[in-house]
Amino acid sequence: MKQIVNLSRILVGVLFIISGLIKLNDPVGFSFKLKEYFAPEVLNLELFIPFALFIAIFVVIFEVMLGIMLLLGYAKRFTIWSSLLMIIFFTFLTFYSAYYNKVTDCGCFGDAIKLTPWESFSKDIVLLILLLIIYFGRNFIQPIFTANLRKIIVYISFIACMVFGYYVLQHLPVIDFRPYKIGANITEGMSYPPNAAQPIFEYRWTFTHNGAEKVIVTNGNFPKEEGEYTVETIMIQEGYEPPIHDFTMERDGEDFSTDLLEKDNLIVVISYSISNSEAEGFVNIKEVTDKAIKNGYKVIGLSASSPELTEALTKKYQLNFDFYFCDETALKTIIRSNPSLIELQKGTIVQKLHWNDASKLKLSNNK
């Protein structure tokens, strides 16, 4: 029993640390996921939406700290009870999400590992079982190191988490797990391989003839039946979906994506929402984009905001480029900073910069 309890303790502690650090690497992305859960159609907790980023940072640091404290045997009673309560809550949340098909990705491991709702629920059930083993065998848990050394490790770990979280908020995630990471080609990310799996549909036909109903299920062929009918289409197997599937560069109703993704030396200023952007960022971006244009770069903006807002922004900061439209979710996925900069060479991302780091944009003279 002692070996089982300590093995469970190691598994849960390590998983908490890994899961927490992955999300701490990208707290803005985790806050977007929390907003999905807080939405009216899911948990209807809209009052928490403005605090989503703060809650995200608190949750991920708390998760990392619980993992460290569990491994050390520090504050055993508090750590075990906190871990149990947290997993019970997330088990309910993932079950609710899976059963009602509300949120298709729990965000447990950020963008590093994508889990379906039922996979997330299964993972939480396993963790809950392990934590129950730890709880009932808590007398077998012995602290490691001296009391003072355990305190020092816990305090240093907490400070390190805070520093790391602040750093990625002021810059960008240290590790980019998204399909728009540096080196990725957007055009290739939107393409379908020749052997891509196609979606499979099932058709449920309900025929009414002489007052009697008859239900026939087919894979697409029209049944040889008489009478009036209705048909319900059900997807029984999803087809291949490219990692990039909602990226556009539209202006005045026309999509310029193909042309722009074939260009060399393209600087793209991204602001998924003008009204929620950091105004200070456009001062930095104005300076560097003016320099880029002088060096022969083509500069455009991408935003999901209305033309009225983008035009007002352009006028306010005297920006020397036009904004194009792109889906807000896609822009949030490309880069977490709002505003931000990326450099494209024939659709390949070669630089990504937070507005704080705009001055670090490396420019060559292309004239």
Residue pairs with C-beta under 8 A, 6 or more apart in sequence:
1 137
1 140
2 137
2 140
4 133
4 137
5 133
5 134
5 137
5 138
5 140
5 141
6 140
6 141
8 130
8 131
8 133
8 134
8 137
9 70
9 71
9 134
9 141
10 71
11 130
12 67
12 70
12 83
12 127
12 130
12 131
12 134
13 66
13 67
13 68
13 70
13 71
14 67
14 71
15 67
15 127
16 63
16 64
16 66
16 67
16 70
16 83
17 64
17 67
17 68
17 71
18 109
19 63
19 108
19 109
20 60
20 61
20 62
20 63
20 64
20 67
21 60
21 64
22 109
22 110
22 112
22 113
22 177
23 29
23 30
23 56
23 59
23 60
23 63
23 107
23 109
23 110
24 57
24 60
24 61
24 64
24 161
24 164
24 165
24 168
25 110
25 164
25 168
25 173
25 174
25 175
26 110
26 111
26 168
26 173
26 177
26 336
27 53
27 56
27 57
27 60
27 165
27 168
27 169
28 53
28 56
28 169
28 336
29 107
29 110
29 111
29 173
29 332
29 336
30 56
30 59
30 60
30 107
30 110
31 52
31 53
31 55
31 56
32 52
32 332
33 103
33 105
33 106
33 107
34 48
34 52
34 55
34 56
34 107
35 49
35 52
36 42
36 103
37 43
37 45
37 93
37 97
37 102
37 103
38 45
38 46
38 48
38 49
38 52
39 46
39 49
40 46
41 102
42 97
42 102
42 103
43 96
48 55
57 165
60 165
61 158
61 161
61 162
61 165
62 82
62 86
63 86
64 157
64 161
65 154
65 157
65 158
65 161
66 79
66 82
66 83
66 86
68 74
68 153
68 154
68 157
69 75
69 79
69 154
70 79
70 80
70 83
70 134
71 144
72 143
72 144
72 145
72 150
72 153
72 154
73 141
73 142
73 143
73 144
73 150
74 143
74 150
74 151
74 153
74 154
76 138
76 141
76 143
77 138
80 131
80 134
80 135
80 138
83 131
83 134
84 128
84 131
84 132
84 135
87 124
87 127
87 128
87 131
88 128
90 124
91 121
91 124
91 125
91 127
91 128
93 106
94 106
94 117
94 120
94 121
94 123
94 124
95 121
96 102
97 103
97 106
97 117
97 120
97 121
98 116
98 117
98 118
98 120
98 121
101 117
103 117
104 116
104 117
105 114
105 115
105 116
105 117
106 115
106 117
106 120
108 115
108 120
108 123
109 115
110 177
111 177
111 178
112 175
112 177
115 123
134 141
143 150
144 150
145 153
167 174
168 174
170 354
170 356
171 354
171 356
171 357
172 335
172 336
172 337
172 340
172 352
172 353
172 354
172 357
173 336
176 182
176 352
178 333
178 334
179 189
179 243
179 244
179 333
180 186
180 189
180 244
180 333
180 334
180 335
180 342
180 349
180 352
181 349
182 349
182 350
182 351
182 352
183 348
183 349
183 350
184 348
184 349
185 346
185 347
185 348
185 349
186 244
186 247
186 261
186 344
186 347
186 348
186 349
187 261
187 347
188 347
189 242
189 243
189 244
189 247
190 242
190 244
190 245
190 247
191 242
192 240
192 242
193 240
196 239
196 240
197 237
197 239
197 240
198 239
198 240
199 235
199 237
199 238
199 239
200 219
200 235
200 236
200 237
200 239
201 219
201 220
201 233
201 234
201 235
201 236
202 217
202 218
202 219
202 233
202 234
202 235
202 236
203 217
203 218
203 219
203 220
203 231
203 232
203 233
203 234
204 215
204 216
204 217
204 231
204 232
204 233
204 234
205 215
205 216
205 217
205 218
205 223
205 225
205 229
205 230
205 231
206 213
206 214
206 215
206 229
206 230
206 231
206 232
207 213
207 214
207 215
207 216
207 223
207 225
207 226
207 227
207 228
207 229
208 227
208 228
208 229
209 225
209 226
209 227
209 228
210 227
214 225
214 227
216 223
216 225
244 330
246 327
246 329
246 330
247 257
247 326
247 327
247 330
247 334
248 255
248 257
248 325
248 326
248 327
248 330
249 255
249 256
249 257
249 260
249 261
249 300
249 302
249 324
249 325
249 326
250 256
250 257
250 324
250 325
250 326
251 322
251 323
251 324
251 325
256 324
260 266
260 300
260 324
260 344
261 344
261 346
261 347
262 346
262 347
263 298
263 344
263 346
264 345
264 346
264 366
265 296
265 297
265 298
265 343
265 345
265 364
265 366
266 297
266 298
266 299
266 300
266 343
266 344
266 345
267 289
267 292
267 297
267 298
267 299
267 300
267 341
267 342
267 343
267 344
267 361
268 299
268 300
268 301
268 302
268 341
268 342
268 343
268 344
269 285
269 289
269 299
269 300
269 301
269 302
269 319
269 321
269 339
269 340
269 341
270 301
270 302
270 303
270 331
270 334
270 335
270 337
270 338
270 339
270 340
270 341
270 342
271 277
271 301
271 302
271 303
271 305
271 313
271 331
271 338
271 339
271 340
272 303
272 304
272 328
272 331
272 332
272 338
273 303
273 304
273 305
273 328
273 338
274 303
274 305
274 309
274 310
274 313
275 305
275 309
276 338
277 338
277 339
278 338
278 339
278 355
280 355
281 337
281 338
281 339
281 340
281 355
281 356
281 358
282 313
282 316
282 317
282 319
282 339
282 355
283 317
284 355
284 356
284 358
284 359
285 317
285 319
285 339
285 341
285 355
285 358
286 317
286 318
286 319
287 358
287 359
288 341
288 358
288 359
288 361
288 363
289 299
289 319
289 320
289 321
289 341
290 320
291 363
292 299
292 361
292 363
293 299
293 320
293 321
295 363
295 364
295 365
295 366
295 367
296 365
296 366
296 367
297 363
297 366
299 320
299 321
300 321
300 322
300 323
300 324
301 310
301 314
301 319
301 321
301 322
301 323
301 324
302 323
302 324
302 325
302 326
302 331
303 309
303 310
303 323
303 324
303 325
303 326
303 331
304 325
304 326
304 327
304 328
304 331
305 323
307 323
310 323
311 323
313 319
313 323
314 321
314 322
314 323
334 342
335 342
335 352
335 354
336 354
337 353
337 354
337 355
337 356
338 355
339 355
340 352
340 353
340 354
340 355
341 351
341 352
341 353
341 355
341 358
341 361
342 349
342 351
342 352
342 353
343 349
343 350
343 351
343 361
344 350
351 361
351 362
353 360
353 361
